[in-house]
Amino acid sequence: MLRLKGFSRFNVTFENNIFVTCEHFTGKKIGCHYAKLSRMTNQPPDEILTILARDSRTSHETIAKMTGRTLDDVSKSIQQYETDGVIKKYSTVIDWEKASNEIVVAFIDVRVAPARDVGFDAVAGRIARFAQVKSVWLVSGGTDLRVVVEAPSLRELASFVSEKLATLDGVTATTSHFLLKRYKEDGALFFESDQDQRLVVSP
């Protein structure tokens, strides 16, 4: 702990390598910053994973040709990645507006009181189990969790946030940001190609 004219900083490492820095001034907490400590490696990702992340429909045969590996090697590698949980699922990016389906999306910033010995995992796990929740991330900055929520209508989404998410034990505050328009998602552009010709990109 470092003290300087009423200022103090506490560094705490929770389970699962969650590193927390909390700053206090004259005994009052003025902010906390959170970081996930991970073991870094200089080894580049497997080309198979890079190809599948770009287009999960790519066939094993095509991957074998692209990587110069045998079909059997590619198939066994993919099967092992699935078994080990490296590949979580194969998904498709859909333009629901073009499909004439109304889906309301919101990004919810959640402040959490971390529990002793489990940090943010317990609250994040409960949030992740709701069917309306599509993604949950631990983030740095003024809030702790970034939650992506989808619902058929604004009313249902607002009801979920106010009645289920905000009332969870350990959740101290929520801030909602509603998606107004998609321009790009998971590498897929959501505007017509002719618009791209008018865009000026600075190096």
Order of alpha helices (4+ residues) and beta strands (2+ residues): beta-beta-beta-beta-alpha-alpha-alpha-beta-alpha-beta-beta-alpha-beta-beta-beta-alpha
